[in-house]
Amino acid sequence: MTTLYEGAFAKLNLTLDVLGKREDGYHNIKSIMQTISIRDDVEIDVGTGEPWTLECSQEGIPTDERNLAWKAAKVYCDGLKKDPNGLAIRITKRIPSGAGMGGGSADAAAVLRALNRHYGSPLSILALAELGAQIGSDVPFCVLCGTAMCEGRGELLRKLPDMPDCVFVVCKPEFSVSTPELYKKIDQVAIPKHPDHMAMESALLAGDVAKVADLIYNVFDPVVTADHLEINYIKSICNSYGALGMQMTGSGSAVYAIMPSFEYAAVVCNMLKDNYPNVFIAKPV
């Protein structure tokens, strides 16, 4: 038996635009995504000689074939005709669920990377990301990691210059948002503002943190904020300590801020922890 170890990194959406609904029911998006240092840990025992199992440190997470990590293992083994002779997957969760941070997708991506390495890396990272599209829309990016433009339903990737070094505060409110319901809402309203992806790419290329922070924008943010004003409360705390930019990530409900220093990030983190259990300081990875 061999035990594999892999980190599963959370993602933030620096930009996120919804371009319209597709014939297959999905939506075309355009988003610049960034992985950050908040991570789950994934361990896989290969060759247990027993039926597949999955354990998770967080209650309420499915531990069967409904889990994206399990699906990832099945897609990989079926697709490459590999028989692992039993798998035991263990996930230590730190990425909050229902946050828009890609926790389940990150776990699935970690399984794909770990199994691919175990079998001698028969797939390139881009081929592995393409395989990940069979599992979920955010999985391809979570396989790639770093900074990337994501289009289509998330499966079309283009690597971008690395995010310049900075400090994030990430806060997950108690409520979560139904992604399908949110897409229904945004289909029914005129989107008043769209992110400037080209300007964001230029800011990333220049390594200009202040400009990157000024350009972060998510079309879902005002839609969710209209129903959940505490997003503005979280932003106000960050803003009072000099946040360079603040925005909700994905379909929510986590809010992130790019802070001017670790010291200010620590103060904001301590203040938010009075009301919210899931508050983090993170760096781009």
Secondary structure, DSSP 8 states (H G I E B T S, - for coil): -EEEEEEEEEEEEEEEEEEEE-TTS-EEEEEEEEEEEEEEEEEEEE--SS--EEEESSTTS--STTSHHHHHHHHHHHHTT---S-EEEEEE--S-TTSSS-HHHHHHHHHHHHHHHHTT--S-HHHHHHHHTTT-TTHHHHHH-SEEEEEETTTEEEE-----S-EEEEEE-S----HHHHHHHHHTS-------HHHHHHHHHHT-HHHHHHH-EETHHHHHHHH-THHHHHHHHHHHTT-SEEEE-TTSS-EEEEES-HHHHHHHHHHHTTT-SEEEEE-B-
